[in-house]
Each structure stands twice: as structure tokens, then as C-alpha cells.
Amino acid sequence: MPIASLSPGWLAGSGADDPFNVATVASAAGISLSSVHRFVEARQVMRTAQAAIAQSRSAYGIGWVSMLTAMISIFEGDFAAVHNDILAALARSRATLGDNAGITRTIALVGAKCAVEMGQDEEARSLLAQGLHWAHTHGIVDTAAAGFDAALKLWSGRPDDPVALAPLREIAAGYPPRLALMLSCLIVQRLVHLGRLGEVLTEAAQIGLGITLSAERRLPAIEGIDNPRVRELYAAAEIELLIAAGQLR
């Protein structure tokens, strides 16, 4: 049963007596609700997380709750609304836990997504340099995906580019399989933008995409995945692939 379904009962029960535990469960519910576009409910449960974590006085917990609250607006595409909030959370985490703390680096990764979407590429590169360093050991699928998205939007495809695909694939391999699928979709989109159609076709084929389609064709790479964000990203990659191949219908 999804955490979003279980959490209301737990939060209302006798087990919800420790502020850190309450914040942890509420935050898990918040990110789960956000991933299926239930943003109003996600904000409601994140308010519970914020109130609880303030009682715990945990710098680590405060960093997590601040970041996951901001992720709701990121899912909605309202990057400007939370850009300053992410930078403030990053500054607090650096001051209390240090630059090398896992949560500091994860917040930096999410901050890179906001920065690149707002056209602040140099800021995004700086944040990525910090955030990607520990992404293989700290974070969740959604924070890693945000970092991957920022990294691919900055990737030039040149051999000397600071962003390289192999390390990103290595990071993805340590997470649930849907992250590797999301990464491939992002790579397909970026290769299309770079005009590298041959490489696009190779990458796309690995996730079940191609330019010869039939009405009955299935999408094997996403069968069994009911996460709307993953399915939307897969569909977007497919659309860009078809447009690049001239199949405008």
C-alpha cells in the first residue's frame, strides 16, 4: 500500500508522538503525493512535516523538509517561487552541517534544477558540481531526477564537458529502476536538441522507443510503472524523437 494512503492513519494514531518521526512520515507522504500530482494534499501534509520538524530542532531534518516542500513547486514547474527558498535552505545546511553533508549536497542538486530552468547556468553548474558528488549515496529518486534534468540541460555532448553520461548512469543504477528509465528519456531529449539523431535512436531503442510505430505498439519500458511523472517523461521523449525523425503525425 502506498505511503500516502498509510500516513494519515499513522499520523492520527498513538505512534505519532516523536516530532522527527512525524516529520519523516509526513515528508514521505508529501513526496509520494507530489509524484502523482496531488499537490494540494501534498502541501497539507508538508505543513504537518514543517510543524513537527521545528519541534525536533534537527538541522538535517529541517533541510529535508525544506527541500521536499520546495519540490512541490518544482513538480508544478514554478521554479521562481522556490528558488530563493532552496538557496536559503542550502545556506542553513552549509552553516549547520557543512558543505560535505549529504543533505547539503542533495539540496544543491535540487537547487541546480531551479537555476537551470531560470537560465542561471553558471549557478546551476556550481550547484551540480557539489550535488552530483554524493548523489549515489544520498537522496531519493525525485531529487536525483531533478539533478539529472539540470545536468542534461547543461550537457554539450563534448568529451571535455564536466557532465558525463557514464557517471550519471552509475548513479542511476543505485536507485529503483525507474530512475534509469527517466535518465534515458532525458538523454534522448538532449540528443535530439543537439541534433545527434544516430545516438538518439540507439538510446531510444534501449527503452523501447523507435521511429517505426504502429497503432498497436506497446511501451514495454514503462509497463507496470504507474508513476505519472515517469510516463509523461517517456511520452515527451517519444514525441521529440518522432518530430526529429520527421514523423509529424
N, C-alpha and C positions, 0 to 999 in steps of 0.2 A: 504494500500500500504506500502511495507517495507521502513524503514527509509533510506536504501541505495539507493532506487530509488528516494525518495523525496529530499534528501540532496543536490544534485548538483544544482537543480533549486533554492533552498533556498539560498545556499551559493553564487550563482551568482546574487541574487536579492538585492533589497534595504534593506531587513531585516538584511542582514549580516553586520551590522555596529558596533556591540559590540564584542570586542575580546573574551570575555568569552562565549557569545552565539555562536559565530562561532566555538570555540573550542569544545563546548558541542555537537553541531550538527555534526561536523566532527568526533568527537570521537565515537558518536553513530553509524555513518555510518561505521567507521573503524571496530568496533567490529562486526557489522552486516555482513560486507563483509568477515571478517575473518572466521566467523562461517559457511560460505558457501564456504570456500576455495578460495575466490577471493583475494589472498594475495597481488598481485601486486597493485590492485586498493586500497586495504586496506592501504598499505604503502603510496600511493599517498595522500589519504585523511588524514592520520595521520600527514603527513608533514604540511598540512594546519592547523591541530589542534595545532601542536607544535609551528608554527609561531604565531598563534593567542594567545595562552595562554602565550607566552613570553611577549606579549604586556599588558596582563591583570595584570601581577605580582601577580597572585593568587597562594599562596602556595598549597592550596587544589587542584586547577585546574591543576597545574604543576604536582602534584602527580598522578592525574588521567590520564593525557595524557601520562606521562612517563610509567605508568603501562600498559595501553592499547596498547601502541606502542610495548612494550615488549611481550605482549600477542600474537602478530602475529607470532613471532619466536617460542613461546611456542606451538601454534597450529601446527606449522610446525615440531615440535619435536627437534628444535635446541636450547636446554636449555643452553648449554655452551655459546652461543653467547650473551645471555642477562642476565646471572646470575649476573655478576658484575653490570650491569645497574640497575637491580632490587634492589640490595643491596645499590647502591648509591642513588636511589630514596627513599628507606626506611630510609636511614640516613638523607637525606634532610627533609623528612616529620617529622621524630622524632625531628630534631633540630628546625624546624619552628612551628610545630603544636602539638608536644608532643606524647608520647607513646600511649596515650588513644584516640587519634583522630581516627575516623572511617576510613579515608583513609590510615592512618599509618597501621592499623590492616589489611586492605584489601591488601595492598602491601605485608605485611608479609605473608599472605595466599598464594599469587601468588609466592612469594619467596620460600615458602616451597615446592611447586611443582618442581621448578627448582632444589632445593637442593636434594630432594629425588631421582630425576631422574639421578643426578650426583653422587649418592652414598654417599652423605653427610648427613647421617641420623640424627646425633645429631643436626646439624644446622637446619634441617627440623623440628625436634621435637620442638626446641626452637621457631621457627617462627610460627608453628602451635599453640603452646600454647598461643601466642599473637593473631594470626589471627582469630582463631575459636571463640574467646570470644565475638566478635561483629558481626560475620558473619550473625546472624539472623536479624540485623538491618541495615547493610551497605554492599553494594556490588551488583553485578549482577549475573545472572546465571553462566556465564563463570568463574568469579573469585571464586564463591562458589564451582563450579565443580572442579576447579584446586585444591582447598584446600581439598575437599573430596578425590580426587585421591591420594594426598600425604598422607592423614590420613589413608586411607585404605591400602596403600602400607606399612605403618609402623605398622598397627594393628596386634597384635599377636593372638588375639582371647581370651586371658586370661582375667578373671574377673578383675584383678588388672591393666590392661592396661590403660594408660592415655587416649587413644582413646576409645570411647564407641559408639555403634551404635545408641542408643536411642537419644542422643543429636544431632547427625548428621541428623537423621530423623526429629527431631523437627525443625532444621534449614531449611531443605528442604521444609517443609510444608509451610513456609512463602514465598516461591518463586513460579513462574509458575510451573505447574505440571511436565514439562519435567525434572526438576532438581531431583525430587523424583525418576523418572524412571532412570535417569543417576546414581543416588546413588545406586539403587538396582542392576543395571548392575555391578557396581564396587564391590559391596558386593558379588555378585555371583562369580566374577573373583577371589576375595581374598579368599573366602571359598574354591574354587577349589584348589588354591595354598596351602591352609592349610590342604587339604585332608579331609574336613568335608562334605562329599557328601550328607548326610541326610539333613543337614542345607541348602546346595546348592539347593537341589530340592524344599525345602519349599520356599526359597527366590525366586527362578526362577519361580515357579508357580504363584506367586503374580504379575508377569509382563508378563505372557502368555508364558513362556518358559517351555519346558518339554523334556524328553528324548525319548518319543514315538511320532515320527513325521510322517507326510505324505506329499507327494509332493504338495498337495493342501492346506496344512496348512497355515493359515494366521498368522500375527504377531499383535494381537489385541492391545497390549500395545503401539505400535508406529503408528497405523493407524491415519492418519491425521497429523502426525508430519513430516515435510519435511526438518528438520534440519539435514544436513549430519553427523554432529558430533554425534548426538543422535543415528541416525540409525547405524552408524559404531560401536558405543559402544555396542548397543544392539546385533548386529551381532557378535561382538567379544565375548560377554558373552555367546551367544548361541554356538559358536564354542568351547569354553573352556568347557562348560557343556557337550557337546556331546563327546568330547575327554575324559573327565574324566569318562564318563559312558561307554567308550569303543566302541562308535558308530563312528568308524573312517571314514566310507563312507561319 
